[in-house]
Amino acid sequence: MPRYFFHVKDGDTSLDHDGVVFSSVEEAKSQALETMGEILRDEGRNPWTAETWRMHVMDEDGKTVCQLYFAGNSKSTGKTEPFAATELLP
């Protein structure tokens, strides 16, 4: 089964040197979402700094599986700019 590596950049860069074995890419993507949620919930970091956090998931061959981005901003411009979810996809 393939091994996947979950690298995080959130002001600091944390490289995953060990990785985790999953049976599929979909399992790795699901774990990426779960892990990003845990980081936001449990790490005690302030998500409202407008700094973008990124999780970059790679397979054992060094190929990108997915990337997750998160940025929080507590300052409102008073404008709402709608967007479609498809605008977030590469």
Backbone bond lengths (Angstrom), bond angles and torsions (degrees), N, CA, C in turn:
res aa  C-N    CA-C-N  psi(-1)  N-CA   C-N-CA  omega(-1)  CA-C   N-CA-C  phi
1 M - - - 1.459 - - 1.529 108.82 -
2 P 1.313 116.16 145.50 1.467 120.08 -176.95 1.529 113.33 -74.43
3 R 1.310 114.58 153.54 1.466 122.77 178.07 1.524 108.02 -105.76
4 Y 1.338 115.38 140.16 1.462 122.21 -179.22 1.519 109.42 -122.48
5 F 1.330 115.70 145.00 1.453 122.60 -176.76 1.524 109.58 -117.84
6 F 1.328 116.35 133.69 1.455 123.65 -173.71 1.535 108.73 -114.33
7 H 1.325 116.27 96.34 1.463 121.86 -179.21 1.529 108.63 -94.32
8 V 1.335 116.35 137.90 1.464 120.80 -177.24 1.521 109.69 -124.34
9 K 1.327 114.79 134.42 1.469 120.80 173.06 1.518 106.87 -124.09
10 D 1.321 115.97 116.06 1.465 121.37 -178.42 1.520 109.82 -143.13
11 G 1.303 115.47 51.18 1.454 121.25 -171.00 1.519 108.91 98.40
12 D 1.307 116.56 -42.21 1.454 124.55 171.36 1.525 107.13 -113.96
13 T 1.300 116.74 158.87 1.458 120.77 175.95 1.513 109.09 -107.26
14 S 1.331 115.91 125.15 1.461 122.07 176.70 1.518 108.42 -114.84
15 L 1.320 116.37 109.77 1.459 120.60 179.31 1.520 109.83 -91.46
16 D 1.297 115.42 134.98 1.467 122.26 177.83 1.522 107.54 -90.39
17 H 1.317 116.50 106.60 1.466 120.92 -178.62 1.528 112.59 -90.31
18 D 1.332 116.46 -15.45 1.462 120.48 -176.92 1.519 113.15 -95.45
19 G 1.320 116.84 -42.49 1.455 120.99 -177.70 1.514 112.28 72.61
20 V 1.323 114.60 174.61 1.457 122.95 179.58 1.526 107.55 -135.98
21 V 1.310 116.35 140.17 1.465 121.64 179.56 1.526 109.44 -88.59
22 F 1.331 115.80 129.25 1.464 122.68 175.09 1.517 108.29 -131.96
23 S 1.313 115.45 156.60 1.459 119.71 -178.60 1.522 112.97 -81.32
24 S 1.356 116.99 -14.85 1.466 118.69 -177.95 1.530 110.82 -154.23
25 V 1.323 114.69 162.17 1.462 121.74 174.77 1.522 109.66 -61.44
26 E 1.316 117.09 -39.19 1.466 120.61 -178.98 1.526 111.42 -62.12
27 E 1.323 117.29 -38.02 1.468 120.63 176.12 1.520 110.51 -63.99
28 A 1.320 117.20 -41.41 1.465 121.14 178.84 1.525 110.68 -64.13
29 K 1.325 117.60 -41.82 1.470 121.11 178.05 1.521 111.07 -63.59
30 S 1.307 116.69 -41.74 1.453 121.19 178.38 1.529 110.53 -62.27
31 Q 1.328 116.13 -42.20 1.466 120.10 177.93 1.518 111.05 -64.96
32 A 1.323 117.62 -36.26 1.465 120.87 178.12 1.528 110.62 -60.43
33 L 1.315 116.98 -45.09 1.469 120.60 178.28 1.522 111.23 -62.89
34 E 1.313 116.43 -44.02 1.458 120.89 -179.90 1.535 110.90 -64.03
35 T 1.318 116.42 -43.94 1.463 120.58 -178.99 1.522 111.69 -66.00
36 M 1.336 117.63 -41.83 1.462 120.07 178.52 1.522 110.06 -61.74
37 G 1.326 117.43 -40.66 1.461 121.26 176.53 1.522 111.81 -61.79
38 E 1.325 116.55 -41.47 1.470 120.92 178.66 1.528 111.19 -64.75
39 I 1.310 116.28 -40.58 1.468 120.02 178.30 1.522 109.82 -60.74
40 L 1.322 116.41 -47.71 1.467 120.46 -179.35 1.526 111.73 -64.03
41 R 1.308 116.92 -37.23 1.463 121.63 -176.27 1.530 112.30 -80.05
42 D 1.315 117.91 -43.87 1.454 121.45 -165.95 1.524 116.32 -103.78
43 E 1.289 118.25 -19.27 1.458 119.34 -171.73 1.528 113.51 -79.94
44 G 1.321 118.43 -8.78 1.452 120.99 178.46 1.515 113.62 71.09
45 R 1.315 116.79 20.56 1.459 120.20 179.43 1.524 109.40 -89.43
46 N 1.293 115.91 151.98 1.459 121.24 179.90 1.529 109.46 -84.63
47 P 1.328 118.64 111.17 1.460 120.44 -178.07 1.525 113.47 -79.82
48 W 1.324 118.32 -2.27 1.464 121.00 -173.48 1.519 113.25 -101.69
49 T 1.307 117.48 27.11 1.463 121.47 -177.87 1.521 112.94 -89.26
50 A 1.307 117.32 -4.12 1.473 124.53 -176.58 1.531 111.47 68.30
51 E 1.317 116.70 6.79 1.456 120.81 175.28 1.529 107.97 -82.87
52 T 1.313 116.82 134.06 1.456 120.84 -179.30 1.524 110.24 -82.54
53 W 1.318 115.01 130.02 1.454 121.94 174.02 1.518 107.21 -100.98
54 R 1.318 116.75 148.58 1.461 119.73 -179.48 1.522 110.08 -139.32
55 M 1.317 114.77 138.80 1.460 120.74 168.89 1.525 106.45 -116.17
56 H 1.314 115.31 126.03 1.462 122.18 -178.34 1.525 106.48 -115.34
57 V 1.315 116.72 115.66 1.464 121.84 -178.67 1.527 108.19 -102.05
58 M 1.330 114.90 127.38 1.464 120.67 -179.70 1.520 109.69 -126.27
59 D 1.328 115.12 151.14 1.461 118.64 175.85 1.530 109.01 -87.94
60 E 1.313 116.36 179.01 1.463 120.58 -175.93 1.523 113.48 -68.60
61 D 1.329 117.22 -13.12 1.460 121.40 175.93 1.524 111.97 -91.14
62 G 1.349 116.66 0.61 1.460 120.97 179.57 1.515 113.99 85.11
63 K 1.331 117.08 10.39 1.466 120.86 179.08 1.522 109.71 -88.12
64 T 1.331 115.54 140.22 1.455 120.46 178.14 1.515 110.38 -70.31
65 V 1.326 115.88 128.58 1.458 122.95 176.56 1.522 109.45 -92.52
66 C 1.342 115.94 -46.79 1.459 121.29 177.18 1.518 108.78 -166.35
67 Q 1.326 114.91 165.09 1.449 121.78 174.27 1.516 107.90 -135.27
68 L 1.313 116.00 136.41 1.453 121.77 175.86 1.521 107.68 -114.75
69 Y 1.318 115.97 137.80 1.455 121.64 177.78 1.520 108.64 -122.60
70 F 1.336 115.78 143.64 1.446 120.31 175.55 1.522 108.30 -142.96
71 A 1.319 115.87 132.55 1.465 121.08 173.78 1.513 107.50 -144.08
72 G 1.311 115.89 131.34 1.454 120.99 176.40 1.516 109.48 -112.56
73 N 1.321 116.39 143.61 1.453 121.07 178.99 1.510 107.61 -142.01
74 S 1.314 116.66 118.18 1.461 120.26 -177.93 1.516 112.91 -90.90
75 K 1.323 117.65 -0.13 1.466 121.37 178.71 1.520 109.13 -93.48
76 S 1.300 115.73 127.78 1.459 120.51 -179.65 1.516 109.90 -101.87
77 T 1.322 115.12 138.87 1.462 120.19 175.22 1.518 110.61 -91.09
78 G 1.332 115.34 -6.37 1.460 119.30 -177.08 1.515 112.64 85.60
79 K 1.318 116.80 -6.63 1.462 121.61 179.67 1.519 109.04 -105.83
80 T 1.287 115.45 147.64 1.450 120.63 173.43 1.511 107.39 -119.28
81 E 1.314 115.56 121.44 1.457 120.71 179.36 1.511 108.81 -110.68
82 P 1.328 116.70 105.76 1.466 118.35 -179.16 1.535 111.15 -68.99
83 F 1.303 114.80 151.77 1.450 120.88 174.52 1.504 108.74 -147.29
84 A 1.302 114.64 158.47 1.460 120.87 177.75 1.531 108.08 -94.84
85 A 1.314 116.22 147.74 1.456 120.49 179.54 1.525 111.50 -57.66
86 T 1.316 117.27 -29.19 1.464 120.03 -179.48 1.524 112.07 -67.26
87 E 1.345 118.20 -18.86 1.451 120.96 176.84 1.524 111.16 -68.41
88 L 1.336 117.19 -19.33 1.453 121.64 -178.68 1.518 112.61 -85.13
89 L 1.308 116.43 -12.74 1.458 120.48 -176.37 1.511 110.67 -90.95
90 P 1.333 116.61 147.14 1.475 119.16 179.46 1.508 112.10 -67.61
